[in-house]
């Protein structure tokens, strides 16, 4: 068993996607064709030639993190699993890149989803903090005060603020409507101050 | 950190799994055909045995290598005609099921098997397929045709198998000698 890690050992050959020479491309294609034909001895060639390229490609797609090696490994296994469907008339390296691109994209989407979920969790935790008895009491008082202040507005004013039955009107508001909205908001602030200035 | 051996072993496992999945796709054709055979002929045990044998053989050959894959494809294509014909004959002439070995039913099955064998032989000769692969394809074709001819009894199965072998030999032997 070779003790050196596969990544460092093989990536040390300085493989990049752009400098993949014709000879190397041909070697990868031949190894893929041999494996598709059922020749299991082509694995070593595939590891020597294709793995560094896949690793380098993943590092570019995911960034030089521990994830890059995991993604590269996933891509390499996926390529091996789908070799039986490999069409020998196509270029092997392009075919492998197709799979790699898809996997990297999937990994990025997964990361993005995970980030969205963790953001949602953080928001939920924040909202949960107000679920304490004090928080609930404050929230109750605030909504009561808001209801009281809103009672001082006319039905038209509430409609203009988008709090009526019709909701917020679609499309950009006219300058006149914006001015009116501003006036109502000022009146709302004055009302709130007049009632709760002491508290 | 991933070692080379770990990578190789993992890749090989994925490869074998992938090959098996690709090979197993043949089940989408063979299982319904074996079920149809059992429903049409009533010989459930025979159809199940023949179907299992054919499925096992097809799975192994398709998993092994590409040559095996093409042998199975050719064999199944060649066996399709006697298979369909056997099922139809069983419906049209039910007396064939009890016919003796030397009978008109056997001759008809033989006659249907010959063109399939000829096609298989011509295909093998054109593609320069080795004798072993040609024989394998003939074996698959014989098993596939047996699924259809089981309802016709031993006479049907033997007739179709002889036809396939004869047709294949008629084209392959001269091609090999040339």
Interface residues (C-beta under 8 A of the other chain):
Chain A: X1 X2 X3 X4 X5 X6 X7 X8 X9 X10 X35 X36 X37 X38 X39 X40 X43 X44 X46 X47 X51 X69 X73 X76 X77 X78 X80 X81 X82 X83 X84 X85
Chain B: X1 X2 X3 X4 X5 X6 X7 X8 X10 X11 X12 X14 X15 X17 X18 X19 X21 X22 X23 X64 X65 X66 X67 X68
